[in-house]
Amino acid sequence: MADLPRNRTPLVITALAAMGILFVALPLAALLVRAPWSHLIDELSSSGAWTALRLSIEVSLAAAALSLILGAPVAWVLARSKIPGRSVLRAIVILPLVLPPVVGGVGLLAALGRRGIAGRWLDAIGIQLTFTIWGAVVATTFVSIPLVILAVEAGLRSLDPRFEQAASTMGASRGYVLRHVTLPLLRPQLAAGLVLAWARALGEFGATITFAGNLAGRTQTLPLAVYQARQTDPGAAILTSLLLVAMSLIVLVSMRDRVFAR
Amino acid sequence: MGGTRSIALLLGISLALLACGSGDGASGGGATELTVFAAASLSDAMTRIGSDFEAAHPGTNVTFNFGASNDLASAIESEGTADVFASASDTYMDDVSDRVGVERRVDFAQNQLVVITPPDNPAGITSLDDLAAPGVQVVLAAEGVPVGDYARQSLENAGIEDAVLSNVVSDEEDDSSVVAKIIAGEADAAIVYTSDVTSGVAPQVGSVAIPDDVNVVATYPIAVMSTTLHADLARAFVEYVSGSEGEATLADLGFLPAPAS
């Protein structure tokens, strides 16, 4: 095994890989080339990018946390319970991953908007989600939660049940097994789900602008700030985009190969 | 080994592919394709005028790209794919005129602003001034979008700009999104063009007129792009829109006639 030649990637794979990397990297490099670096600080502060950055961090962290709190139990049910129609249920909760986010936004308006089928009850008790930071969190969570569900369900399925069985045979309560056996064993997948959800939440645009609207300082996260800056100031749009690229890159690099190469 | 060589080879191949991709000037299929970039507020009117024009000019296919005029102007400047541009404001036509070049520029319609509310008018809006009352949730188009700038101008004329702007809950990307928020009942009031209250929209919203002395009149210019490959057809389209047929359709949809020039 150790003697296997390491540098024998077929030419066609090298060629296609280079094309693939170029395809993804070129637009990012173009942003770097076109950015008005000399006005970096003025452009970013005048376009309200810092406010949007702070809001993006708050919204994405809240959405990632909410995705984990609600998504991990869903993964548990999908992996372990014997309820009928499980594959349909899985398809439904994974759907936000493939739907255009604007569809999620329209659905959320119909459900939780002021006139929505559930939202009118919230409105009656004085809770309004639309046009608030909570609306942005809800919209973003809708889009990020499938990533937690997928990661954690895969983790639960690959977990060796004998550890948990051994613990209960020795008299541990179900809560004890969960806290001291299952969750620690699941930690890599929980972390992966959380980080992927966080990264996805940072980039969320369609559901947020549709459900929560676009107001600087309240619901205007970085992607929305890019969109609005594009209307009036292309230079600021590029710099704000780079800010978002940098943030997302930090999040993705922080999980390194640990998440993907198990 | 050979990694860098294969990358170089690959770059060569991709460039070659790019080169043949951009070679085809004329589109197939026989019909002449006319691409019109038009302000979102014109979508109903232009769609109708476009099919009338196609009927009057067999073998012509008019394709529209509707959006906020500012977006369209920057797309024309960077991509240059439009044959005709119809803008909701002189500003963006001026930009395109400076950077790309236009001909046959003419003002073809005017529009005014109106306040719209959900049909049940939850905030009890009866005048423009009511938008300044505390707690009213107002939606406007974002700054830089013509209807958004006109709305702010009108509020400034009425001397209630600050109070209303503090009631704004969302800066929307264009007038269609503003109307959508009101139809959904998510906000209490918005300012849009009278032409946005089309026959389809009218039953789903309430409207409150804005007094003439503070209202803003938007003028729509249209022009042929100097980069067009179908100059004759593009000129014919501009004439059609600014002529009697276009005017009739526009009047039908709530636009005012352009000032006599």
Chai-1 contact restraints between the chains, C-beta under 6 A:
chainA,res_idxA,chainB,res_idxB,connection_type,confidence,min_distance_angstrom,max_distance_angstrom,comment,restraint_id
A,L11,B,S6,contact,1.0,0.0,6.0,A-B,restraint_1
A,T14,B,S6,contact,1.0,0.0,6.0,A-B,restraint_2
A,A15,B,S6,contact,1.0,0.0,6.0,A-B,restraint_3
A,A15,B,L10,contact,1.0,0.0,6.0,A-B,restraint_4
A,A18,B,I7,contact,1.0,0.0,6.0,A-B,restraint_5
A,A18,B,L10,contact,1.0,0.0,6.0,A-B,restraint_6
A,M19,B,L10,contact,1.0,0.0,6.0,A-B,restraint_7
A,L109,B,A184,contact,1.0,0.0,6.0,A-B,restraint_8
A,G113,B,E186,contact,1.0,0.0,6.0,A-B,restraint_9
A,R114,B,G185,contact,1.0,0.0,6.0,A-B,restraint_10
A,R114,B,E186,contact,1.0,0.0,6.0,A-B,restraint_11
A,R115,B,G185,contact,1.0,0.0,6.0,A-B,restraint_12
A,T130,B,E186,contact,1.0,0.0,6.0,A-B,restraint_13
A,F131,B,V169,contact,1.0,0.0,6.0,A-B,restraint_14
A,F131,B,S170,contact,1.0,0.0,6.0,A-B,restraint_15
A,G213,B,V169,contact,1.0,0.0,6.0,A-B,restraint_16
A,G213,B,S170,contact,1.0,0.0,6.0,A-B,restraint_17
A,N214,B,S170,contact,1.0,0.0,6.0,A-B,restraint_18
A,N214,B,D171,contact,1.0,0.0,6.0,A-B,restraint_19
A,L215,B,S170,contact,1.0,0.0,6.0,A-B,restraint_20
A,Q228,B,A142,contact,1.0,0.0,6.0,A-B,restraint_21
A,Q231,B,N70,contact,1.0,0.0,6.0,A-B,restraint_22
A,Q231,B,G144,contact,1.0,0.0,6.0,A-B,restraint_23
A,T232,B,G144,contact,1.0,0.0,6.0,A-B,restraint_24
